[in-house]
């Protein structure tokens, strides 16, 4: 039981990290880069 829970927890964390990276990339594209005059 605990082994399966660890695998599931790691899988969820990987998904959350991936979503966080994508969200940061989108925020950079939309908000940060244009403020510095970088064309996206």
N, C-alpha and C positions, 0 to 999 in steps of 0.2 A: 504493500500500500504506500509506504513512505517513498519507495523508489519511483513509483509511478507519479506520485505527487511532485517529486523533485523534477522529473522530466517535464511534466506539464507546466510547473512554475517557470522553468527555464525557457520553455517555448513561449509562454505569455510574455516574459520579459523581453525576449528577442523581438516579438511583434511590437511591443510598446516602444522599444528602442528604435526599431525601423520606422514606426509612425512618427516618433519624435524627430528623427533625422529628416524625413520627408517634410514635416511641418516647418522645421527650421529652414530648409531649402526654399520652400514656398514663401515664407516670410522674407527671406533674403531677396528673392526675385522681385517680390511685389513692393516691399517697403524700404529696405536698407539700401540696395544698390542704386535705385533711382535718386535717392537723396544725395549720393556722392557723384551723380551725373554719369553713372555707368549704364550704357544702353543694354537692355535685357532683351 
